[in-house]
Amino acid sequence: MSREGADMGGNDILPITSATLEEALEGPSAERREAPPADGLPCQYNDNCTEKGKYQSPSRAGLTPNQKTTRHKMILAVDWMAGKHGIDRVGLLTLSFGVPGSGKGSYETWALREQAKQWDFVQKRWHSFCTHVVAKRYEDWVCVFELHRDRVWHLHVVVATKADIRTGTNIETLSNYKLPYWMRRGKHLRNDVLAAEWTALRATACKYRFGRVELLPVKKSGKAVGLYLGDYLVKTYNATQSEKRCRLVRFSKRINQAIGSKFTIHSLGNLIYRTRLKIAAGMLNFQEYGDFADYFGPRWNFYLRNSIAWIPMPFRFLKGAFESGLAGSMLAQYAGNPAAYLDDRGKAKLGDVSRELWRRFTEGMGEGSGADYAHSDNDCGDSADAPDDLPDETEDPNVPF
C-alpha cells in the first residue's frame, strides 16, 4: 500500500479491496473463486523458534526525493556496468578499516576503527585510494558507503576488471560466510585473474588503512547487486538523517556521463503526484508544464507543492495495482472527473485548492484583486461548472499531463 495514495487532509478513503481488484481486472460478471484448499501439513510451522525470519528490506518512506534518485541511479549504474563490460568482468570489492597482522582485538585496530567513525577521515582515505588505485586499475566503478551498527564506515565498490574473474571461480563457497575462514579461502576456489587481483589489492590497500579487502564476482546479475547495495544505502540514509549530510554514492566519470541524475522514477507515488498535477493544471486551464513556469516562475513546483498535495486522493491501492495497470487506469479516470469520486468534504477541499491556486496566479500576474479569478472551471459546486462553460478536452498526444 502506498502512503502517498492516502488523503492528506483526513478525507474519507475508498479502499480498494481484493474483491474490488478482482472485479476491476476480470469484470463484474466474473465468478467468485473458491478458497484454496487447506494445508495438508497443519503442524509444519508450529516450532517457530527454529524458523528463519524472512528478510525485509529497510523502509524507504523517510528518504528525500534526492536520496531516492541517488539510489535509483546507483542501481541503473551497476546494471549498466554489467551490460557494457559483461557480468564476467564485474565484481564487488568490500573494504573495511583495520591493521593487517595486528589482530582483531588489538589496540592498533581499535584506534583505527575509532577514527573510521569520523566521516571526514573515511572520505579522505577513500579519495586517496580511489585516485591512486581504483581509478587507475579499473575502467568503471561505483562506490557505496555503509554505516555499520557499531558506527564504523565500510565501503562497497562495484568495479569493472580488465579480464574475466567469474569463469572457473567457486562463487558459492567464497561467499558462504557460514563456513570457516580456511575453507573459503583456498586457491582452487579462484581463477588466476581473481587470484592476481586479490594479491595486488592486499599488497596495496593496507597502505591506505584498509584491513579487510575482498573482491568477489557477481553471483546473479548486475541489477541484483544494485538492489543489494540499495538496501545498504537506505539503511545508512535512515541512520544518518539527523546528522551531517554525506554523499554516500560515488561514480566514475564515464558513468556520470552515461547516466544523469535528472530523471523521474516511474512509481505509484509519482503517478499519484502527476494525477494531482493534472487536476491542478485543469483548474488553471494550463496545457503544458511550461505554463506553470511562465506564470509562477522556474520554482513553481516548490511554491505550489503544498497546494498540489492538498488535492484529495480517494483511493488506496493494493500491492500489484501499479504493475498491473489498474492504478493508472483509475487515476486517469479520476483526473478527468474528480467530482464523481469525491464526497461533499472532498469537493470542498478541491474548491479550496482551486481558489488558492487562482490567488497565487493573480499575485504572480500583479493583479490586486482576485475576485474575477476566485473560481476555476473545475471548482466543484460552482455555477461555472456548467457544461457549456467547460473548455473542450484536448486530444493532442503531445500534451504532457
Summary of the structure (lengths in Angstrom):
residues: 401
radius of gyration: 27.7
end to end distance: 24.2
largest distance: 84.2
contacts: 1070
relative contact order: 0.14
helix: 51%
strand: 9%
